[in-house]
């Protein structure tokens, strides 16, 4: 039974990571036209960095010593700002225009963000399906034990 719980734990970590990615992408889309931030300048596009994290418990350590394949959870390692320069748009009447009449807008590609959002959503759905399969297998194993 513990293998089923490990599977669910790995998928749950992926759900959490993908939720963070969806939230970050949503924030990017919402701020695509933001020209002022508390830090100064236009909004900076954010990106989530994932990292594999080996599960660290006694059973995993024992399995590692017995040369079994270790399980890896998903962990959000960092949320980084896009280093690319902002887009400059000529709008001399805008309150945030520089002396030359250009306004700095976030360097956010709406299509790229939508693809990121769809990918995160599909990955989230795949992990939910995987959890449901593991739960179904646990139930079948319990039914076999009853007979």
N, C-alpha and C positions, 0 to 999 in steps of 0.2 A: 504493500500500500504506500510505503514512503516514496517509491519511485513516482507514483501518480502525483503526490504532493510536490515533489521536486519539479516535475513538469509544469504543474500549475504555478509554482513559484517563479520559474523562469519566464513563463508567459506573462505573469502579473508584472514582472519588472519591465517587460517590453511594453505592456499597456501604459505603464506610468511614463516611460520614456517617450512613447508616441503621443501621449496626451500633452506633454511638455512641448513637443515639436509642433503640434497643432496650435497650441496657445501662442507660441512664438511666431508662427506663420500668420496667424490671425492678427497679431499685433503689427506685423510688418504691413499687411494689407490695410489695416485701419489707419496707419500712419503714413501711407504712401504720399500724401500731400502736406505733411507737417513740416513747416519751415522753421519752427522755433521749438527748442527743448530747454529744460532747466540747465543743461550743460552748455548751452549755446550752439547755434547753428541748426541745421536740419536734423531730423531723426536719422539715426544710423540703423540700417537693416541688421537684424540679429539672425544668427544661425546656431542651431543646437549641435553639439559634438557628442556622439555616442561612444561608449567604450565598453568592451567586454570585461566582465568581472567574474572571476572564478568563485563559485560558491565555496564558502569556508566553514564547514562543519566537520564533525568527526567522521561521519559516513563518507563525505566527499574526500577527506584526507585518506581514509582507508582505501577507497576505490582508486585513488591516485597511486597509492603504493602497490596496488594489485594490477596496475597498468590498464585500468579501465579509462574510457574517455571521460574527462572531466566536464561538468556542466558549466555553462557560462551564462550569467545573467546580463541584462543590458543596464547600463548605468549612464546617466547624463553626466559627462565629464565636465562640460563647460558650455556656456552660452557666449558666443563671441560676436563682436560687432564687425560688420563688413568694412574692410579697409579701403575700398574703392572710393574715389572722390564723388561728391554729390553732382547731380545733373544741374547745369546752369541754364536757366531759361530767361530769355530777354523779356522782362515785364517792368518797365520803368515806373509804372504807377503803383506797384506793390509796396506795402510798408516795409518788407524785408529786403528790398532791392539794394544792391551795393551802389556805389557812386557811378558805376558804368551802366546801371539799369538791369543787372542780372540778378535773378533770385536763385538761391541754392535749394534744390529739391532733393529729397532722399533718392538714392540710386536703387529704386525698387522696381523690378520687372514684374508686373501683375501676372503675366502668364506663367512665369517661373514659380511665383508664389502659389498660384492655383495648382500647378503640377505637384508642388511640395505638399500642399494640403490634401490633394487626392491620394497621393502616395501614403501619407501618414494615416489617412482614413482607411485605406485598404489594408495596410499593415496592421492597424488596430483590429479591424474585422477578422483578419487571418488569425491573430492571437486569441481573440474571443472564441473563434471556431475551434482552435486547438484546445482551449480550456474545456469547452463543451465536450469534445471527443474524449479527453482524459476523464471527465466526470462520467461520461457514458461507459467507459471501460471499467471504472471503479464500480459502478452499479452492476454491470454484468459479472464482475468478479465476485461481488457480494451475493448475487443470485446463484451463482455456481456453488458458493459455500453453503447456501441454505438447503440445497437439494441433496 
